[in-house]
């Protein structure tokens, strides 16, 4: 409730609320009370401080009765912005009154009140204090208008009415914006709404209706007002609006008709169109954006076009840009340069600077290893030399193979600007209908239930629409596979060649998909010979392109399978690369992940059942049942009872166990990783900033110790690991401390299963002292619990050793 107002207005407000409560349920009396309150609000100035509270109380007491709703709907008790804010807040916060509030909001946005509210806010002569008391209330209103569909959907989810779906909701917002553009000059409020709409991610709904209407406004809207509207949008929110406008424009002429001379007057728009959209962004498969930007710059300022062309040419000729920008970005810059050449000739001057940049750019592109970039340089150089023909010499000519990219580039220079009548594909039907019925209620009420919009097709029509070939049996396509244009690799060397070829995405996908099969079919000699090259390609593979396959998972599976096939040489290479100074954190973490997976896979004990003997026993039983005579019924009953009460302690099958393969090679992974943790590497600081990598390293060592628990040299490995743990026991990070406790637990488990702690007593005592300190002093409950468990295991192992 508002705190302003004197005691007399407060008592009057309390009397009004009392009368509203007394007439709840009486429709006739409720309508009379509404009229009486309206007169009191008009005549009593202090009571106006409580109008918002009175309005909300009327809504709550009106219930769902239609006559009560109409009674309040016909009486405007508050300025429309306050009405809209109150309705939306009540519909979102009070569940029991949500339906009645949504009815009011539907009437508000689908009828005259929404347009009237926008008109009041755009009118130059309106009283600020009457509509919105402060700037914060104006910002609240704009946020409410733009975000109401999202907030409502978060509350009622799938039950959202059709009219409050963003597509339908913003259609009415667009109508109100277009109406105010035509009849009012102050468009500041509209600029705020448009900017907030694009900032919230709903700009697509303005692109679908508002922008086409602006481009097809022939004779219905003032071009100067439209230009003023876009100029008024704040610089912080101007970029997405201008970008959407450039994408939506059918031609540069239409874009000039909407933006006018803003390129000269607005510094932000000049920066966006002449630099940011051309040099720092790219729009694949949308050449119309380039044509719109370059054509609009030419129509507004030819000098600015020359400056833009020089910037594009310098970027195209820069060796750093060619190396560090994507191929799509280079295509976009090349198309922009060619499009600029349509409006530039040799008489514009600066030919020497252009030819100097041209020679530098040709040299950079021709030295590039990517053939597609070489083609870009050739095509652009041909077009530039044909326009800037110094001393009448013949333009440059190159020989290259034609493809889709070359055709697209040449189409940019061949494009002819269409006439205005050929570009008027945005009709003004939407505008005409709006202005003809701007103050009348729409004949179609979209606020009705969604089911009313469903068109029911008669049964006779359905039968006519059915295809006469339905009796044919469809061909089974469930087992069809996609035919790849890239040849499948059949050897490790072919896979390596495919992975090195970064320019061809299909080759990389094919190599990763078939790498598992190729590794399984390869010999041990071939794997030992190629393992370093294969792991080098997989470790440094960057998959920064879209693909239908999970390339990250395929890359990891390839490294894992290759390491399993040749573990000793792979261990040497991986441990060296982990401490190499030229590796990134991601590569080091991937190496640790591979080592962990290898330890788990090689240590799995597989039980194989002798299927032949099992099948033979089943056959013997079936033969005996056929040869033996039939038993009496009572014998079968007795045997079943005996069988049901017989307890068999153990049933064995003819099985064979595969040995733990990781126990033989664990030292090849473990010792190099432990010995180099304190090495001085410029790009790796395990003791300091890279504690995440240290924690993963400790965890990997713990997994290795547990996986090699049956190794003959497990005691020595446990000894080295415990020394490693004691050197890091003072580390303060929780993640590292948990890794140390996990590794100690793995060592104790392996030591307990090995039943040999000779020479480890002193180390175990030191570790136990640290564990007791952690269990008492650590702020982490998890660390305390782990330390206590490890302490109990050490006690058990020591007592067991004493008894032996």
N, C-alpha and C positions, 0 to 999 in steps of 0.2 A: 504494500500500500504506500502511496506517496505520503511523505512527511510534511509537505508544504500545506499552507492554508491555516486559517485561524480556527478557534473553538466553535464559532457559529457554523462555518462550513462543514466542520467535522460532525456536528450534531445533525445537520441537514443530510449529510451523506449517510449517517446511521439510520435516519428515518427512511431514506430511499431504499436502503438494503432491506429494512424490515418490511416495507410494502411489497418488495419483489418476492420475499420469502412467503408472505401471506397469500399471494395470488398464484402460487405455483400450482399448476393443474387446472386452473380456471382460465380457459382460452380467451374468453371475452374480456374478463378483467385484466388479464395479462396484456392484451393489446392496448387497453386504456392506460395502463400504468406506463407502457412504453411511450405513448404520446405525451403523457404528463411529464415524464422524465426529460423528454426532448425539450419541452418548453422551459423546464427549470434550468437545463444546461444553457439554453440560449439567454435567459434573463439573469441568471445568478453567476456572476464572474468567479467568486471563490470556489463554487462547486466544480468548476472545470478542472481543478487540480485532481479530482477523483474520477474523471470520466473514463479513464482506462479501466479502473477497478470496477466501475459500474457496468461497463460494457461486458467485461469477462463474467461478472455475476449474472447478467441477463442471459448470456449464452448457456451458462451452467444450469440455470433454473428453467430454461425454455424446454428442455427435454428434446424428444425426437418428433414432436407433433408438428405437422407441416404448417398449420396456421400460425403457431408460435414462431417458427422459422421465418415465415413470410413477414410477420409483424416486425421482427428485428431487422430483416433484410431490407425493408422499405424505409427504415428510419436511420439516417446517418448520424450517429451519436458522436463520432470522433473523426478527425482527419483520416483519410484512407490509408496512409502509410502506417499509422498506429493500429488501425483495424487489422491490416494484413499481418503485422508483426504479432499482435495478440492472438489471432486465430491460429497462426502456425505454431506458436509456442504452446498453446493449449492442446493442439492436436498431437504434439510430440510428447508432452509431459503427462497429460491426464488421460489415461486409457478409457475411463468410463464416459468421457465426453468427446472422444476422438471422432466418432461417426458424425455427430452434429457439427463439429468444427470443419470436418472435411466437406460437408454439404455447403457450408458458407464459403469455403475456399473455392469450391467448384463454381459456385455462382459468381464469385469475385473475379476469377481469372478468365472465365468463358463468356463473361458479359461485359457491360460498360465499365464497371468499377476499376478494372486493371488499366484500361486506356485512360480513364479519368485520373487515376493516381499518377501515371507517367506524365500526363498533361499538366497536372498541378505542379509537379516537381520541375518541369521544363519551362513553365511560364515565368516570364521575367517579373511580373507584378505580384507574385504570391508572397504571403507573409511567412518568413522563415519560422518564426516562433509558433505559428499556427500549425504548420505541417510537421516539422521536425525541430525539436528544441535545441539540438546540439549536433555537432559534426559526428559524434560517436553514434547517435541514433541513425544518421544517414548511412554510415558504414554498416550498422546492424541491419538496416533495411536492405541494402545491396546484397549482403551475405545471405540474408533470408530468402531473397528472390532467387538467387543463383543456386543455393545449396539445398533448398527445400526438398526437391525430388530425392536427393541422396539421403538426407536425414530421415525422410518418411520411409524410404525403402529399408533403411537399417532397422526401423522400428517394427513395421508390419510385414516386411519381407515379401513373400509371394502373393500376399493379398492386396498389393498396391493397385488401385484403380488405374484404368488405362489412361485417363486424362493426366495423371501425375507421373507417367512414364516420361523420361527426358525428351523423347522425340515429340510427343504431343504437347508437353508442357511448354517447351521453348518455342513451339509454333505460335502460341499466344503471346509470348514475350516478344517475338519478332514482329508480330502485328502491331503491338504497342510502340515498339521502336520506330517502325516505318511511319506510323501515324504522326508521331511527334516530330520526325524529321521533316515532314511536309508542312506542318502547321505552326511550328515553333522555331525560334532562332537560338535559344539557350539550350545547347545539347551537352552540357557538362555531365548531367546525371546519366544520360545515355552512354557517354564515353566510359563512365565508371562501371556501368553494368556490363558493357561489352568486354572491357579489360578484365573484370573479375570472372566473367564466363570463360574466357580463354585460359585464365590462370588456373581455374578449377578443373580443366579438362573437358569442358562441354562445348568447346569451340566448334566441333563438327556439326552441332545442331544449328549454329548460326551460319556455317558454310552451306548447309543444305537448303536454307530458305532465305535468310537475310541477304547474303552476298549475291546470289543470283538475281534477287529483286533489285539490288543496287546497280548491277551491271545492265539490267533491262529496264531502267527507270524512265524510258523515253517520254519526256514531257510531263511526268508525274511528280518527280522530285527535283529539287534544286541541286545542281552539281556543286555549287559553292558550299551549301550546307553539308553535303557528304564529305567534302574535303575538310571542312571545319571539324566534323565529327572525328575523323581519324587523326587530325592534328591535336585534338584535345585529349586523346588517350595518353595516359602517363607513360613516360619513357620506359619504366620498369616492366610494363605489360604490353608494350607496343610491338615487340618482336614476334610473338606468336600470331598476333592479329595481322600484321603485314605479310608474314609468311603464308598464312591461310589465304589472304587476299590475292597474293601472287599465284598461288597454286590454283585458285578457283577462277582466275580471270581467263576468258576465252581468247583474248588477244592483247597485245600491248596497247592498242588503241582504246580498248575498254578500260584497261588499267589506268591509262592517262586520264580518261574521262572521270574516273572515281577519285584518283589521288591528285590530279591537276599538277600544280607547281610546288607540291610539298617537298619534292626532291631538292629544290633550292632553298625553301623556307625552313624545313625541319632538318636539323643536323643528325638526329637519330635515324630518320628514314634514309638520309643520304649514306650514312655509315652502313646500314643494313643492306641496302640494295647494291652499293658500289663495292663493298668489301666483304662483309661477313657472309652473305648468301652465295657469293661467287668464289671466295678464296678458302673459307673454312667449313663450308657445307657442300653436300652434293645430293642430287635428287635423281637416282637411277630410274630409268624407264619413264621419265617425264621431261622430255625436251622442251615442252611448252613453257616451263618455268624459266629456262634460259632465254627463250625468245621474248617472253614478257618483260623480264628484267632489262635485257639489253635494248629492246625496242622502246621501253619507257624512258630509259636514260637518254637515248638518242633524241626522243621527242621533247625531253625537258631541257637537256644541257649537253650540247655536242662536245664542249671542252671536258666535261666530266667523263664522257664516254672515252675520249682519248686517254685521260688519266687512268681510267679503269682498264683499258686495253694494255697500257704500259705495265700496270701492276700484274695483270694476268700473264703477260709475256715474260716478265722477270721471274715470276714463280715457275712458269713452265721451263725456263732455261736454268733454273737453280739445281745444282747437283744434289744438294741436301734435300730439296723437296721431292725430287725423283726417287731418292732412296727411301725416305721416311714416310711418304704418303701412300695411301692405298691406290690400287689400280683404278678403282671406280672414281676416286677423286681426280686422278690424272685425266681420265676420260672426260669428266665434267669440265675441267679447266680447258682442255683442248676444244671441246664444243663451244665453250664461251668465247674463246679466241676467234674461232671460225665465224661465229655469229657476229662478233664485233666487226669483222672484215667486210660484212655487207654494207656497213655505213661509213667505212673509212677508205680513203684513197691516198694516192701519193702526194696530192697537193696539201694535205693536212700538216706536213712538216714532220720533223723528227725521224726521217728515213734512216739516217746514219745510226741513231740509237737503236732503232728497230732491227737493222741488219746486224748490229753488234750482238744484240741479245739472240737473234736468230742463229748466228754462227755458234754461239756458246751452247744454245739449246740443242742444236743438231749434233754437236760433238758429244754432249752428255747422253742424249738418247741413243745414238748409234753405238756407244760403248757399253750400253746396258745389256745384261745377259738375257733379259726377258724379251722374247721376240715381239710380244704384243706392245710393249712400251716402245720398241724400235719402230713399229708401224705407226704409232701415234706421232712420234717425232717426224717421220717422213711425210705424213699427210699434212700436218700443221705447217711444216716447212714449205711444202709445195704451195699451199694457199697464201702464206705470207709473202713468199717471193713473187707470186703472180700479181699481188696488189702493189707491193713496194718494189717496183722494177727499176733498180739503180742503173744508170747509164745505158738503158735500153737493152740490157742483156737478157738472154732467155731465162725464164724461171726454172727453178730446180725441178728435176724429175727423178723419181725413184721407182724401182721395181719391187713390188711386194704382192703377196697373195691376197686376193679380195676375200673378206668375210663380213659377218654381220656388223662388226664394229666399224669397219671402213665405210660401209654403206651409210651407217648412221651419221658419221662425221661429214661425209660428202653431202648428205641431205640437208645439213644445217646451212650450207652456203647456197644450195639450190632452192631453198624455201622462199617462196614469194609471199609478201604480205597480202592478205585477203582484203577485199573491200568491206566497208562497214556493214552493208546489208547482208553479206555472207556470214557475218559474225554474230548477228542478232538471233542466236538460238535460245537466249533467255527471254521468254516472253514476259509481258507485264500483266498476265491474268491475275496473279496473286495480288498485285497492287490495286488493280481495278476493282476486284471484289472487296478488298479491304476498305477502300475509300467510298464505295457505294453503300456499304452497310457498316460503317464505322461506329455509328451510334445505335445500331439495331442489334438485337440478339440473334445469334446464329440459329438458323433453322435446325441444324443438326447438333444435338446435345451430346458431346462426347463424354459427359460425366456419368452417363448411364452405365449399367453393368457391361462387362467385357463380352458376355454372351450375346448381347444384342447386336454386336457387330459381326457375328458369324452368319454368313449367307448359307441358307439351307437349299441344297440342290434337289429338285424332284427326282423321284426314282426313275421315271421315264428318261430324263436327261442323262442320268448316270449310265443307264444301259446303252444309250446312244454313244456315249463317250468311250465306252470300253472298246478295246482293240479286238478285232476279229481273229487275231492270231494267238489268243490266249490258250487255245487247246494244244499248241505246240509245246513239246517238252524242252525246257531250257538246257543249254549245254553246261555241264559241270565245270566251273572255273575255280573251284576251291583250291586245287593243287597247282594253279598257274603261278609261275615265278616271273619276276621282271627280268627281261633280257638286258644285260649291261653291254654298252658299246665298248667298254675297255676290256682288253684281253686279261684273263686271269693269270696271276703269277704262279709258277710251278716250282720255284726254287728260292732259296734264301737270298741269293744274289739279285734275282728279279724283284723280290720284295724290297730290298734295300734300294735298288734303282728307282722303284716307284715312290718310296718315301722321300728320296732326295729331290724328286721333281715337284717342288713346291708350287709351281705354276699350274699344275693340273690336279684339280681336286678329285676327279674320278680315279686317278691312279692311287692317290693316298687312301681313299675309301676302299678300293679293291684290295690293296696290300694289307690293310688292317683287318678286313673281313676274312680273307683267306690265309692269314698268317698262322693261325692255330693249326690248320690242316697241313700247311707246308712244313711247319716245325715237326709235327708228328711223323711225317714221311721222310724227313731228312736223317741222314746218318750222323753218328756222333762225331766223326772226323769233320764233316762239313760244318756242324754247329760250332765245334771248337775253333775252326778257322774263321768263321764269320761272326762270332758272338759279339766281339767288341764293336764292329761296325753296325750291327743290328741294334744293339743297345744304345749306341750313340745317336742313331736316327730316332729311336723311340723316345729317349729321354728328352731330346731337344725339339720334339715335334710340337708345333704350335697349331692348334685347331681353331683358328679364329674365323671360321666360315660355317655357314649353315649346312646341316646334313641331316638326312633321315635316320642315320645310324647314331648310336651312342659311341662316338669316337673316343671319348675319355675311357670308357670301360674297355673298348677293344684295345686301346693303347696299353692299358695296365695289364690286360690278359696276355698281350704279346710279350711284354717284359717278363711276366711271371713264367710263362711257358718256356721262353728261351733260357731263363735262369735255371729252371728245373732240368732242362735237357743238358746243359753244360754248367753245372753249379760252381766248379772250382775256378774256371776262367772268368765266369760272370762275377763271382765274389771278388776277385782281384780288381776287376774293372770298376765295379760299383763302389767298393770302399775307397778306391783312389778318387773317383769322381765326387764322392761325398765331401771330401776335404779339399777339393780343388778350388782355387780362388776365383774361377770364372763362372761358378754356378750360382743360380738363384735359390731363394728359399724354397720355392715350389719344387724345384728339381731335387733338392736335398730331402724334402719330405716324401717325394715320390720314391726315392731310393730306399728310404727306411720302410715305407709301406711294402715295397716289393720284397725286401729282406724278411719282413714279418710274415708275409704270405708264403714265401718259399719255405721258411722254417715250419710253418704249420702243415703245408702240403707234403713235404718230404718226411715228416715225422708221423704221419697217420699210419696206424697199424691196420691193415686190411685183412679181413678173414675171408678166405676162399673155401667154399664148400665143394667137395668132390662130387660133382653132379652125377658122374657115371655110377659110382657105388650107391648113391642115394636112389637113383633110378633102378639099379639092379635089385636093391632090397624091396622096393615097391613091387617090382615084377615077381619076385619070389613069393611075396605074400599073396599076390593075385593068383599065381599058379597053384599054391597050396590050397587056396579056397576052392579052386576048380577041381583038383584031384581028390581031396579029402571027402569022405561021405558026409551026408547031412547029419548034424547032431540033433539029439532030442531037444525039445523046447525047454525043459527044466534045466538041462546042462547050460544052455545059452544064458538063462536067467542067472544061474549061479556065477558064471564067468563074468557077467556084466557087474554083479555086485562086488565080486572080488576085485575087479579092475577099478571100480569106482572108489574102493576103500584102500587101494594100494598107493603108498607114497613113495615116489622115486626121488632120491636125493639129487641125482645128477644124470642128465642124458647128454651124451656126447655124439658128435658127428665127425666124420672124417674131414678134418680141417687142416689147413696149413697157414702159418703166419708169415707175413712178409716183414723183413727186418726194418728197423728204423734207419732210413737212408740218410737222415740229417745228422745223426750222431757221428758219422765219419767225416763230415765236412763242416761241422759247426765252427771249428777253430778258424777256418778260412774267412768266415764272416766276423766272428767275435773279436779276435785279437786286433785286427786293423782298426775296427771301430773304437775299441777301448783305448788303444795306444795313442790316438791322435786327437782326443777331445780337448786337450789344452794346447794344441798347436796354434801358432801365431799366423792366422789367415786374415788378410785385410777385410774380406767380405763376410767373414763368419766369426762371431763372438759368442761362443756357446756359454761362457761363464757370465756374460753380461746381457746384452740386449736381445740375443737370440735364444732366450730361455725356452721358447716353445719347441724349437728344434732339439734342444737338450733334453726336454721332457720326452719327446718322441724317441730319441736315441736310447734313453734309459729304458723306456717301455719295450723297444725292440730287443734290447739285450736280455731283458727278463723273459720275453717270449722264446728267444733262442736257448736260454739255459733250461727252461722247462721242456722245450722240444727235444733237447739232447740229453735228457735225464738218464738214458741208458748207455751213454757213451763211456768208453773205458777211461777217457781222460777228463771225466766230469769234475773230479776233485780239483784239478789244476784250473779248469775254467771257472769253477766257483770261487777259488782263491783269488784269481785276478778280478773277478767281478766284485767280490766283497771289498777288495782294496780300492777299486774304482768308486764304489758306493761311499766308503769312508772319506775319500777325498772330496766328495760333494755333499757331505752330510750337513754342512753349515749353510747350504743354499736356502734362501728365505721364501722362494716362490712355492705356492701350494701345489701347482701342477708338477713341478720337479720333485717335490717331497713325496707326493703320491706315487710317482714313478719309481723313486728309490725304494719305497716300502713294497711295491709290487715286485720289484726285482729281488729284494731280500726274501720275500715269500717264495718266489720261484726257486731261488737257490736252496732254501731250506727244504722245500718239497723234493727237489732232486737229490739233495744230500740224504734225506730220510729214506728215499727209495734205494739209494746206493749203499746205505748203511756203512759209510766209511767217512769219518771226520778226523782222520789222523792228520796232524799238522795244521788244523783249522781252529783249534781250541782258542788260541789267542785272538784270532780275528773274530770269532763268534762272541767272545766276551766283550770286545770293543763295540761290536754291533749291538749287543744286548744293552750295554750302558746307554748308547744313543737312543735305542728304542724306548727304554724306560723314561728317558728325558722327554721324548716326543709324546708319549702317552700321558704325561703329567702336565706338560707346558704348552703343547700345541693348541692354537685357537680353533683348529678345525676338528670337528667331531669325527669325520671320516679318517683323518690321519691318526687320531687317538685310537680308534677302533682297530685299524690295520696294525699299528705299532703293538697294541696289546696282543693281538693274535700272533704276530711274529715272535714276540717275547715268549709266549707259551710254547710255540714250536721249538724255539732254541732250548728252553728248559727241558722239554721232552727228549730232544736229541742228545743233550749233555747227560741226562740221567741214563739214557739207553746206552751211551758209550761207556759210562762208569760201570754199569752192570756187566757189560761184555769184557 
